Amino acid sequence: MALLAALWASAAPGAAERPEDRWNLADLYPSVNAWADDAARLEAQLKEFAACRGQLGDSARRLKACLDAKADFTKRYARLEVYASELFDEDTGLPDSLELSEKTRILGTKLEEATSFVRPEILRLSKARLERFYAREKSLAIYRHPLERILRAAAHTLDSSGESIVAAFALSKEAAGSTRQILANADMPWPTLRLADGNEVKLDQSAYTEYRETANRDDRKKVFDAFFGTWKQFERTFGVTFHESLKKDAIYTRLRKYPDTLSRALDRERIPAGIYETLIAETNRNLPTLHRYFRLRARLLGIKGEMRYYDIYPPLVSSARKYPIDEGKKMMLAAVKPLGERYVAAMAAGLQNRWMDVYPRPRKLSGAHMDGAAYDVHPFVLMNYNDNYESVSTLVHEWGHAMHSYLSNAAQPFVTSDYAIFVAEIASTFNEALLLEHVLRNAADDNERLLYLGTALENLRGTFFRQAMFAEFEREVHARVDRGEPLSGDKLTQIYGEILRRYHGDKEGVVKIDDLYGVEWAYIPHFYRPFYVFQYATSIAASSLLADAVLKGEPGARERYLELLSAGGSDYPYELVKAAGVDLASPAPYRAVVARMNRIMDEIEAIQARR
């Protein structure tokens, strides 16, 4: 474990940005010219692949050769895409990076066009013929699940000509989301605020996540009003971009012959429709627990009178403590020890070898994410670290994703290494549960315990109730567009505002929601990935149960969980999670999350009573 000791003893907390705080994209390509050379190789492979058209059924050996070729250039494209994407994310205002992203998008369209004949030809082979091929060519086994997915989608697959046309439109299918990304991250005219302490703050997205936690309530209101006031100025524009995205989804739904967009989104990974409906039903059923949390928050913050929407982010215990990145890394490595030495050592190696870009910078993409698609390289983690405990929690979350990709890529062939989002968010929220256990065990006093307990409550609110609220909003707006109804920015704000008020108990006097804050929908980039966010809520329900089992030392619990992370896309995600011990089609996991929230609130109230 000398590697860990060296890592923990690295630069002093509070150090300025160092080379090791920036990721090393040279691990992907040493230069843009090297990227271009590999892109040229991809284009050559796509042309060569045309020889496979009409030949997939010739023999088991020919099918294997063609599928191998497709896997190889798809893997190459993934590496090209990661480089272009992360180079752009470093600075969203650089024209050269934007151009490289556009070149990648064009390559992706060419890839889809070049491979558009594969699905129709596989469908013509029939399941029985494929079984004979598997028997003759044992090495075809790695393709069994991907091919089964194609057969299952027979009713929603067009002929070769139709699939080619659909593939040609791939170049423009991300247009709305790309427009939103540039406007929100590079071109928005963020306001400058003078806070009560005299400091001036440019209120971009990263600053908003920091200053919405400020202890001064008047400053919080200023921050919310200025931030969402800026989004409100562009409500019409964001309304157009989001409506265009929704209409695009509706078109693909009709082309694929699904009754609605929700069914299409769930069917891709064979996720039972009942999961979505059960999630929303259970969150609505348990809104009294969410309202209990808000009332507890108001008491702990000493809020007199109405609690407002800008009161939901400050930590329940005021703390000036800083968590520099080196301390955050140390905390994370200690927290994940229950997952074993191999897991910890691999994570430590990633931290030392510059897999992560740490700090916020002007025009850097806001938020945090992980990209693990570069199969032969390693995952890349983007952070906007602010030296607070929330940043530590986000660090643990994103490295949960990174380790998921690391384990999946190590255990699976490329064709089954890509896991579904339905499983992905289990890996991230599982590690958050381990972090909470670690910090509570090492808290110096009740004040520190309250900080961590309060943060855990806020994570549960944000990951379970808030994402379920988003899911309800998505279900509503997609259904309207599927029915052919028009939507504007103003209408989207009205729909979102009504759901926002219900979840926060506006009518019951729990949290007052100002009309302006209904424009928050425009701030959520995930809405441009249809029916993505509900999986945060289902995942935290699953990870809560799985983490409890590991922390209790239940026989086989750790092994089952690590098998889940190593399984990639080798089976449908619902089945993989069920095999690990959690059935997300039942109400039980969601009720367990709510029970966990109530237990944490009981503990907070017990601490308050001792005082």
C-alpha positions as CSV (number, residue, x, y, z in Angstrom):
1,M,0.0,0.0,0.0
2,A,3.0,2.4,-0.5
3,L,1.1,3.9,-3.4
4,L,-1.7,5.1,-1.1
5,A,0.8,6.5,1.4
6,A,2.5,8.5,-1.4
7,L,-0.8,9.8,-2.6
8,W,-2.0,10.9,0.8
9,A,1.3,12.7,1.4
10,S,1.1,14.7,-1.8
11,A,0.8,18.5,-2.1
12,A,-0.4,20.4,0.9
13,P,-4.1,21.2,1.3
14,G,-5.2,24.4,-0.3
15,A,-2.5,24.4,-2.9
16,A,-3.1,26.2,-6.2
17,E,-3.9,24.2,-9.3
18,R,-1.0,21.8,-10.1
19,P,-0.3,19.7,-13.1
20,E,-1.7,16.7,-11.3
21,D,-5.0,18.5,-10.9
22,R,-5.5,18.4,-14.7
23,W,-6.3,15.2,-16.6
24,N,-3.9,13.9,-19.2
25,L,-5.7,13.7,-22.5
26,A,-2.4,12.6,-24.1
27,D,-3.3,9.2,-22.7
28,L,-5.8,9.2,-25.5
29,Y,-3.9,11.0,-28.2
30,P,-0.7,13.0,-28.0
31,S,-2.0,15.7,-30.3
32,V,-4.9,16.7,-32.4
33,N,-2.9,15.6,-35.4
34,A,-2.7,12.1,-33.9
35,W,-6.5,12.2,-33.4
36,A,-6.9,13.2,-37.1
37,D,-4.7,10.2,-38.2
38,D,-6.9,7.8,-36.2
39,A,-10.0,9.4,-37.6
40,A,-8.7,8.8,-41.1
41,R,-8.1,5.1,-40.1
42,L,-11.7,4.9,-38.9
43,E,-13.1,6.3,-42.2
44,A,-11.0,3.7,-44.1
45,Q,-12.4,0.9,-41.9
46,L,-16.0,2.1,-42.6
47,K,-15.4,1.9,-46.3
48,E,-13.9,-1.6,-45.9
49,F,-16.9,-2.7,-43.9
50,A,-19.1,-2.2,-46.9
51,A,-17.8,-5.6,-48.1
52,C,-19.9,-7.2,-45.3
53,R,-23.2,-6.0,-46.6
54,G,-25.3,-8.9,-47.7
55,Q,-22.8,-11.4,-46.3
56,L,-23.6,-11.7,-42.6
57,G,-25.5,-14.9,-43.2
58,D,-22.9,-16.6,-45.4
59,S,-21.3,-18.5,-42.6
60,A,-20.6,-18.4,-38.9
61,R,-17.0,-17.5,-39.6
62,R,-18.0,-14.6,-42.0
63,L,-20.5,-13.3,-39.4
64,K,-17.7,-13.4,-36.7
65,A,-15.3,-11.5,-38.9
66,C,-17.7,-8.8,-39.7
67,L,-18.8,-8.4,-36.1
68,D,-15.2,-8.2,-35.1
69,A,-14.5,-5.5,-37.6
70,K,-17.5,-3.5,-36.4
71,A,-16.4,-3.9,-32.8
72,D,-12.9,-2.7,-33.6
73,F,-13.9,0.5,-35.4
74,T,-16.7,1.3,-32.9
75,K,-14.1,1.1,-30.1
76,R,-11.9,3.4,-32.2
77,Y,-14.7,5.9,-32.6
78,A,-15.4,5.8,-28.8
79,R,-11.8,6.8,-28.1
80,L,-12.0,9.6,-30.7
81,E,-15.2,10.8,-29.2
82,V,-13.9,10.9,-25.6
83,Y,-10.9,13.0,-26.7
84,A,-12.9,15.5,-28.7
85,S,-15.6,15.7,-26.0
86,E,-13.3,16.2,-23.0
87,L,-11.0,18.7,-25.0
88,F,-14.2,20.7,-25.6
89,D,-15.3,20.4,-21.9
90,E,-12.0,21.9,-20.7
91,D,-12.9,25.2,-22.5
92,T,-16.4,25.4,-24.1
93,G,-15.5,28.7,-25.8
94,L,-12.6,27.5,-28.0
95,P,-13.7,27.4,-31.7
96,D,-11.1,24.7,-32.5
97,S,-12.5,22.3,-29.9
98,L,-16.0,23.0,-31.0
99,E,-14.9,22.2,-34.6
100,L,-13.3,18.9,-33.4
101,S,-16.6,18.0,-31.6
102,E,-18.5,18.6,-34.9
103,K,-16.0,16.4,-36.8
104,T,-16.7,13.7,-34.2
105,R,-20.4,14.0,-34.7
106,I,-19.9,13.7,-38.5
107,L,-17.9,10.6,-37.9
108,G,-20.6,9.2,-35.7
109,T,-23.1,9.7,-38.5
110,K,-20.9,8.0,-41.0
111,L,-20.5,5.1,-38.6
112,E,-24.3,4.7,-38.2
113,E,-24.8,4.9,-41.9
114,A,-22.0,2.3,-42.6
115,T,-23.5,-0.1,-40.1
116,S,-27.2,0.5,-40.8
117,F,-27.6,-2.8,-42.7
118,V,-26.5,-4.9,-39.8
119,R,-29.7,-5.0,-37.8
120,P,-32.0,-5.8,-40.8
121,E,-29.6,-8.6,-41.9
122,I,-29.3,-10.1,-38.5
123,L,-33.1,-10.2,-38.3
124,R,-33.3,-12.1,-41.6
125,L,-31.0,-14.8,-40.1
126,S,-33.5,-15.9,-37.5
127,K,-32.8,-17.1,-34.0
128,A,-32.5,-20.7,-35.0
129,R,-29.9,-20.0,-37.6
130,L,-27.9,-18.0,-35.1
131,E,-28.0,-20.9,-32.7
132,R,-26.4,-23.1,-35.3
133,F,-23.7,-20.4,-35.9
134,Y,-22.9,-20.3,-32.2
135,A,-22.5,-24.1,-32.2
136,R,-20.1,-23.9,-35.1
137,E,-18.1,-20.9,-34.1
138,K,-17.6,-20.9,-30.3
139,S,-15.9,-17.4,-30.4
140,L,-19.2,-15.9,-31.4
141,A,-20.4,-16.4,-27.8
142,I,-19.3,-12.8,-26.9
143,Y,-21.9,-11.5,-29.4
144,R,-24.9,-13.6,-28.1
145,H,-26.4,-10.9,-25.9
146,P,-25.9,-8.0,-28.4
147,L,-27.5,-10.1,-31.1
148,E,-30.3,-11.2,-28.9
149,R,-31.1,-7.5,-28.3
150,I,-31.3,-7.0,-32.1
151,L,-33.7,-9.9,-32.4
152,R,-35.9,-8.7,-29.6
153,A,-36.3,-5.3,-31.4
154,A,-37.5,-6.9,-34.6
155,A,-40.9,-5.1,-34.5
156,H,-39.2,-1.7,-34.2
157,T,-36.5,-2.2,-36.9
158,L,-36.9,-0.8,-40.4
159,D,-35.5,-2.4,-43.6
160,S,-32.0,-1.6,-44.7
161,S,-33.1,1.4,-46.7
162,G,-35.2,2.8,-43.8
163,E,-32.4,2.2,-41.3
164,S,-29.9,4.0,-43.6
165,I,-32.2,7.0,-43.8
166,V,-32.6,7.1,-40.0
167,A,-28.8,6.8,-39.6
168,A,-28.3,9.8,-41.9
169,F,-30.3,12.0,-39.6
170,A,-28.1,11.2,-36.7
171,L,-25.9,14.2,-37.6
172,S,-28.7,16.5,-36.5
173,K,-30.3,14.6,-33.7
174,E,-28.2,16.3,-31.0
175,A,-28.7,19.8,-32.4
176,A,-31.0,21.1,-29.7
177,G,-28.9,19.7,-26.9
178,S,-25.7,21.1,-28.4
179,T,-27.3,24.6,-28.8
180,R,-28.4,24.5,-25.2
181,Q,-24.9,23.4,-24.1
182,I,-23.1,26.3,-25.8
183,L,-25.6,28.9,-24.7
184,A,-25.7,27.7,-21.1
185,N,-21.9,27.2,-20.7
186,A,-20.2,29.6,-23.0
187,D,-22.5,32.4,-24.0
188,M,-24.8,33.2,-21.1
189,P,-24.3,36.7,-19.7
190,W,-23.9,35.8,-16.1
191,P,-24.7,38.6,-13.6
192,T,-22.2,40.0,-11.0
193,L,-23.6,40.3,-7.5
194,R,-22.3,42.2,-4.5
195,L,-22.9,40.1,-1.4
196,A,-23.4,41.2,2.2
197,D,-19.7,40.8,3.0
198,G,-18.8,43.2,0.2
199,N,-17.4,40.5,-2.2
200,E,-18.4,40.6,-5.9
201,V,-19.3,37.3,-7.4
202,K,-19.8,36.4,-11.1
203,L,-22.8,34.1,-10.8
204,D,-22.1,31.4,-13.4
205,Q,-23.3,27.9,-12.8
206,S,-20.4,26.8,-10.7
207,A,-20.7,29.9,-8.5
208,Y,-24.4,29.3,-8.2
209,T,-23.8,25.8,-6.7
210,E,-21.3,27.4,-4.2
211,Y,-23.2,30.5,-3.2
212,R,-26.7,29.0,-2.9
213,E,-25.3,27.5,0.3
214,T,-24.3,30.9,1.9
215,A,-25.4,31.4,5.5
216,N,-26.8,34.9,4.8
217,R,-30.5,34.4,3.8
218,D,-30.7,37.7,2.0
219,D,-27.7,36.7,-0.1
220,R,-29.3,33.4,-0.9
221,K,-32.4,35.2,-2.2
222,K,-30.2,37.5,-4.3
223,V,-28.4,34.5,-5.7
224,F,-31.6,32.6,-6.6
225,D,-33.3,35.7,-8.1
226,A,-30.2,36.7,-10.2
227,F,-29.4,33.2,-11.4
228,F,-32.9,32.2,-12.3
229,G,-33.7,35.7,-13.5
230,T,-30.9,35.1,-16.1
231,W,-32.5,31.9,-17.2
232,K,-35.9,33.6,-17.4
233,Q,-34.4,36.1,-19.9
234,F,-33.8,33.2,-22.2
235,E,-36.9,31.2,-21.4
236,R,-38.2,31.5,-25.0
237,T,-34.9,30.3,-26.5
238,F,-34.6,27.4,-24.1
239,G,-38.2,26.6,-24.7
240,V,-37.6,26.3,-28.4
241,T,-34.4,24.2,-28.0
242,F,-36.1,21.8,-25.5
243,H,-39.3,21.6,-27.6
244,E,-37.2,20.7,-30.6
245,S,-35.6,17.9,-28.6
246,L,-38.9,16.6,-27.5
247,K,-40.3,16.7,-31.0
248,K,-37.2,14.8,-32.3
249,D,-37.9,12.1,-29.6
250,A,-41.5,11.9,-30.7
251,I,-40.5,11.4,-34.4
252,Y,-38.1,8.5,-33.4
253,T,-40.9,7.0,-31.4
254,R,-43.3,7.0,-34.4
255,L,-40.5,5.7,-36.7
256,R,-39.8,2.8,-34.3
257,K,-43.5,2.0,-33.9
258,Y,-43.8,2.6,-30.1
259,P,-47.0,3.8,-28.5
260,D,-45.1,6.6,-26.7
261,T,-41.6,7.9,-26.0
262,L,-41.5,6.5,-22.5
263,S,-42.1,3.0,-23.8
264,R,-39.4,3.4,-26.4
265,A,-36.9,4.6,-23.8
266,L,-37.5,1.8,-21.4
267,D,-37.7,-0.9,-24.0
268,R,-34.1,-0.3,-25.2
269,E,-32.8,-2.0,-22.0
270,R,-36.0,-4.1,-21.4
271,I,-36.8,-2.2,-18.2
272,P,-40.3,-3.0,-17.0
273,A,-42.6,-0.1,-17.4
274,G,-43.9,-0.7,-13.9
275,I,-40.6,0.5,-12.4
276,Y,-41.2,4.0,-13.7
277,E,-44.8,4.1,-12.5
278,T,-43.9,2.5,-9.1
279,L,-41.2,5.1,-8.5
280,I,-43.5,8.0,-9.1
281,A,-46.3,6.5,-7.1
282,E,-44.0,5.8,-4.1
283,T,-42.4,9.2,-4.1
284,N,-45.8,10.9,-4.1
285,R,-47.0,8.5,-1.4
286,N,-44.0,9.5,0.7
287,L,-44.1,13.2,0.2
288,P,-44.9,13.6,3.9
289,T,-41.3,12.4,4.7
290,L,-39.9,15.0,2.3
291,H,-42.0,17.6,4.0
292,R,-40.8,16.4,7.4
293,Y,-37.2,17.0,6.2
294,F,-38.0,20.6,5.0
295,R,-39.6,21.4,8.4
296,L,-36.6,19.9,10.2
297,R,-34.3,22.0,8.0
298,A,-36.2,25.2,8.7
299,R,-35.9,24.5,12.5
300,L,-32.2,23.8,12.3
301,L,-31.5,26.9,10.2
302,G,-33.5,29.0,12.6
303,I,-35.9,30.2,9.9
304,K,-38.8,32.1,11.2
305,G,-42.0,32.1,9.2
306,E,-42.1,30.6,5.7
307,M,-39.3,28.5,4.4
308,R,-38.5,29.4,0.8
309,Y,-37.0,27.5,-2.1
310,Y,-33.6,29.3,-1.6
311,D,-33.4,27.7,1.9
312,I,-33.0,24.1,0.7
313,Y,-29.2,24.1,0.1
314,P,-27.3,25.6,3.1
315,P,-25.7,22.9,5.3
316,L,-27.8,22.2,8.4
317,V,-24.7,23.0,10.5
318,S,-22.7,26.1,9.5
319,S,-19.1,25.0,9.0
320,A,-16.1,26.9,7.8
321,R,-14.1,23.7,7.4
322,K,-12.4,23.3,4.0
323,Y,-11.8,19.9,2.4
324,P,-8.9,20.5,-0.1
325,I,-8.7,18.0,-2.9
326,D,-5.9,16.0,-1.3
327,E,-8.0,15.5,1.8
328,G,-11.0,14.6,-0.3
329,K,-9.0,11.9,-2.1
330,K,-7.8,10.5,1.2
331,M,-11.4,10.4,2.6
332,M,-12.6,8.7,-0.5
333,L,-9.9,6.0,-0.4
334,A,-10.6,5.3,3.2
335,A,-14.3,5.2,2.7
336,V,-14.2,2.5,-0.1
337,K,-12.0,0.1,1.9
338,P,-15.0,-2.3,2.4
339,L,-14.8,-3.1,-1.3
340,G,-11.4,-4.6,-1.0
341,E,-7.7,-3.9,-1.7
342,R,-8.0,-4.4,-5.5
343,Y,-10.7,-1.7,-5.7
344,V,-8.8,0.7,-3.5
345,A,-5.5,0.2,-5.3
346,A,-7.0,0.7,-8.7
347,M,-8.7,3.9,-7.6
348,A,-5.5,5.2,-6.0
349,A,-3.6,4.5,-9.3
350,G,-6.2,6.5,-11.2
351,L,-5.9,9.5,-8.8
352,Q,-2.1,9.5,-9.2
353,N,-2.1,9.1,-13.0
354,R,-4.2,12.1,-13.8
355,W,-7.5,10.7,-14.8
356,M,-9.3,13.8,-13.4
357,D,-9.6,17.5,-14.1
358,V,-10.3,19.0,-10.7
359,Y,-11.0,22.7,-10.4
360,P,-13.5,25.2,-12.1
361,R,-12.1,27.6,-14.7
362,P,-13.8,30.2,-16.9
363,R,-15.7,28.5,-19.7
364,K,-15.0,25.0,-18.4
365,L,-18.1,22.8,-18.6
366,S,-20.1,23.1,-15.4
367,G,-21.0,20.3,-13.0
368,A,-19.3,16.9,-12.9
369,H,-19.2,13.8,-15.0
370,M,-17.2,10.6,-15.9
371,D,-16.5,9.2,-19.3
372,G,-15.4,5.6,-19.4
373,A,-15.9,4.9,-23.1
374,A,-12.2,4.8,-24.0
375,Y,-12.0,1.0,-23.5
376,D,-8.3,0.6,-24.0
377,V,-7.3,3.6,-22.0
378,H,-9.0,4.5,-18.7
379,P,-11.9,6.6,-17.4
380,F,-11.8,10.4,-17.3
381,V,-13.5,12.4,-14.5
382,L,-14.5,16.0,-14.7
383,M,-15.0,17.9,-11.5
384,N,-15.6,21.6,-10.4
385,Y,-14.2,21.1,-7.0
386,N,-15.0,23.8,-4.4
387,D,-13.2,22.5,-1.3
388,N,-16.4,21.9,0.6
389,Y,-17.9,18.7,1.8
390,E,-20.4,18.6,-1.1
391,S,-17.4,18.5,-3.4
392,V,-16.1,15.5,-1.5
393,S,-19.4,13.8,-2.0
394,T,-19.4,14.6,-5.7
395,L,-15.8,13.3,-6.0
396,V,-16.9,10.0,-4.4
397,H,-19.9,9.8,-6.7
398,E,-18.0,10.4,-10.0
399,W,-15.2,8.0,-9.0
400,G,-17.8,5.4,-8.3
401,H,-18.7,5.7,-12.0
402,A,-15.0,5.6,-12.9
403,M,-14.4,2.4,-11.0
404,H,-17.5,0.8,-12.6
405,S,-16.0,1.5,-16.0
406,Y,-12.6,0.3,-14.9
407,L,-14.0,-3.0,-13.6
408,S,-16.4,-3.5,-16.5
409,N,-13.7,-2.8,-19.2
410,A,-11.3,-5.2,-17.4
411,A,-13.8,-8.0,-17.2
412,Q,-15.8,-7.7,-20.4
413,P,-14.9,-7.8,-24.1
414,F,-15.6,-4.4,-25.7
415,V,-18.9,-5.5,-27.1
416,T,-20.4,-6.1,-23.7
417,S,-18.4,-3.5,-21.6
418,D,-20.9,-0.7,-22.0
419,Y,-23.3,-0.8,-19.0
420,A,-26.7,0.8,-18.8
421,I,-27.4,4.0,-16.9
422,F,-29.9,1.9,-14.9
423,V,-26.9,0.2,-13.3
424,A,-24.4,3.1,-13.6
425,E,-26.0,5.3,-10.9
426,I,-25.9,2.4,-8.4
427,A,-22.1,2.5,-8.5
428,S,-22.0,6.2,-7.8
429,T,-24.6,6.3,-5.0
430,F,-23.2,3.2,-3.4
431,N,-19.9,5.0,-2.8
432,E,-21.8,8.0,-1.3
433,A,-23.3,5.6,1.2
434,L,-19.8,4.3,2.0
435,L,-18.6,7.9,2.5
436,L,-21.4,8.6,4.9
437,E,-20.5,5.6,7.0
438,H,-16.9,6.6,7.1
439,V,-17.3,10.2,8.1
440,L,-19.9,9.4,10.7
441,R,-17.6,6.9,12.2
442,N,-14.8,9.5,12.4
443,A,-16.8,12.6,13.3
444,A,-15.2,14.6,16.1
445,D,-18.4,15.8,17.7
446,D,-22.1,16.3,17.2
447,N,-21.7,19.4,15.1
448,E,-19.6,17.4,12.6
449,R,-22.1,14.6,12.7
450,L,-24.9,17.0,12.0
451,L,-23.0,18.3,9.0
452,Y,-22.7,14.8,7.5
453,L,-26.2,13.7,8.4
454,G,-27.6,16.9,6.9
455,T,-25.6,16.4,3.8
456,A,-26.9,12.8,3.5
457,L,-30.4,14.0,3.9
458,E,-29.9,16.5,1.1
459,N,-28.3,13.9,-1.1
460,L,-31.4,11.7,-0.5
461,R,-33.7,14.6,-1.3
462,G,-31.7,15.5,-4.4
463,T,-31.1,12.0,-5.7
464,F,-34.4,10.3,-4.8
465,F,-37.2,12.9,-4.5
466,R,-35.8,15.5,-6.8
467,Q,-35.0,13.1,-9.6
468,A,-38.4,11.5,-9.3
469,M,-39.9,15.0,-9.6
470,F,-37.9,15.5,-12.8
471,A,-39.1,12.1,-14.0
472,E,-42.7,13.2,-13.5
473,F,-42.1,16.4,-15.4
474,E,-40.5,14.4,-18.2
475,R,-43.4,12.0,-18.4
476,E,-45.8,14.9,-18.7
477,V,-44.0,16.9,-21.3
478,H,-43.1,13.9,-23.5
479,A,-46.7,12.7,-23.3
480,R,-47.9,16.1,-24.5
481,V,-45.6,16.2,-27.5
482,D,-46.4,12.6,-28.3
483,R,-50.0,13.7,-28.6
484,G,-49.0,16.6,-30.9
485,E,-49.5,19.4,-28.3
486,P,-47.4,22.6,-28.7
487,L,-45.1,23.7,-25.8
488,S,-43.4,27.0,-25.2
489,G,-40.9,28.1,-22.6
490,D,-43.7,29.8,-20.7
491,K,-45.8,26.6,-20.7
492,L,-42.9,24.5,-19.7
493,T,-42.3,26.8,-16.7
494,Q,-46.0,26.5,-15.8
495,I,-45.9,22.7,-15.9
496,Y,-42.7,22.4,-14.0
497,G,-43.8,25.0,-11.4
498,E,-47.0,23.1,-10.6
499,I,-45.0,19.9,-10.0
500,L,-42.3,21.8,-8.0
501,R,-44.9,23.3,-5.7
502,R,-46.6,19.9,-5.1
503,Y,-43.3,18.2,-4.2
504,H,-42.3,21.0,-1.9
505,G,-45.6,21.3,-0.1
506,D,-46.3,24.9,-1.2
507,K,-50.1,24.5,-0.6
508,E,-49.4,23.0,2.8
509,G,-47.2,25.9,3.8
510,V,-44.0,23.8,3.9
511,V,-41.8,25.5,1.3
512,K,-43.0,28.6,-0.7
513,I,-42.0,28.5,-4.3
514,D,-41.8,31.9,-6.2
515,D,-43.1,31.9,-9.7
516,L,-39.6,32.8,-11.1
517,Y,-38.1,29.5,-9.9
518,G,-40.4,27.5,-12.2
519,V,-37.9,28.3,-15.0
520,E,-35.5,25.8,-13.3
521,W,-36.4,23.2,-16.0
522,A,-34.1,25.2,-18.4
523,Y,-31.2,24.7,-16.0
524,I,-31.4,20.9,-16.1
525,P,-29.2,19.5,-19.0
526,H,-30.3,15.9,-18.4
527,F,-33.7,16.6,-19.9
528,Y,-32.1,16.4,-23.3
529,R,-31.5,12.7,-22.7
530,P,-35.0,11.4,-22.6
531,F,-36.0,9.5,-19.4
532,Y,-32.5,9.5,-18.0
533,V,-32.9,11.1,-14.6
534,F,-35.4,8.5,-13.1
535,Q,-32.5,6.1,-12.9
536,Y,-30.8,8.2,-10.3
537,A,-33.8,7.6,-8.0
538,T,-34.1,3.8,-8.8
539,S,-30.3,3.5,-8.3
540,I,-30.1,5.1,-4.9
541,A,-32.9,2.8,-3.8
542,A,-30.9,-0.2,-5.0
543,S,-27.5,1.0,-3.7
544,S,-28.9,1.7,-0.3
545,L,-29.8,-1.9,0.2
546,L,-26.6,-3.2,-1.5
547,A,-24.4,-0.9,0.6
548,D,-26.1,-1.9,3.8
549,A,-25.5,-5.6,3.0
550,V,-21.8,-4.9,2.3
551,L,-21.3,-2.7,5.4
552,K,-23.0,-5.4,7.6
553,G,-20.6,-8.0,6.2
554,E,-23.4,-10.2,4.9
555,P,-21.8,-13.3,3.3
556,G,-21.3,-12.9,-0.4
557,A,-22.7,-9.3,-0.5
558,R,-19.4,-7.7,-1.6
559,E,-18.8,-10.4,-4.2
560,R,-22.3,-10.0,-5.7
561,Y,-21.9,-6.2,-5.8
562,L,-18.5,-6.4,-7.5
563,E,-19.9,-9.0,-10.0
564,L,-22.6,-6.4,-10.8
565,L,-19.9,-3.8,-11.5
566,S,-17.9,-6.2,-13.6
567,A,-20.9,-7.5,-15.6
568,G,-21.0,-4.5,-18.0
569,G,-23.8,-5.0,-20.5
570,S,-23.6,-8.7,-20.6
571,D,-27.3,-8.9,-19.6
572,Y,-30.3,-6.6,-19.3
573,P,-29.8,-4.2,-16.4
574,Y,-32.9,-5.0,-14.5
575,E,-31.9,-8.7,-14.4
576,L,-28.3,-7.8,-13.3
577,V,-29.6,-5.8,-10.4
578,K,-32.1,-8.4,-9.4
579,A,-29.3,-11.0,-9.4
580,A,-27.4,-8.8,-7.1
581,G,-30.3,-8.9,-4.7
582,V,-32.7,-6.0,-5.4
583,D,-36.0,-6.1,-7.3
584,L,-36.6,-2.5,-8.5
585,A,-40.1,-3.4,-9.8
586,S,-41.4,-3.8,-6.3
587,P,-42.1,-0.9,-3.8
588,A,-39.7,-2.3,-1.2
589,P,-36.4,-0.5,-2.3
590,Y,-38.2,2.9,-2.5
591,R,-39.7,2.4,0.9
592,A,-36.3,1.5,2.2
593,V,-34.9,4.8,1.0
594,V,-37.7,6.7,2.8
595,A,-37.1,4.6,5.9
596,R,-33.4,5.5,5.7
597,M,-34.3,9.2,5.5
598,N,-36.6,8.9,8.6
599,R,-33.8,7.2,10.5
600,I,-31.4,10.0,9.7
601,M,-33.9,12.5,10.8
602,D,-34.5,10.6,14.0
603,E,-30.8,10.7,14.7
604,I,-30.6,14.5,14.1
605,E,-33.5,15.1,16.4
606,A,-31.9,12.9,19.0
607,I,-28.8,15.0,18.8
608,Q,-30.9,18.2,19.1
609,A,-32.6,16.7,22.1
610,R,-29.3,16.0,23.9
611,R,-28.4,19.6,23.5
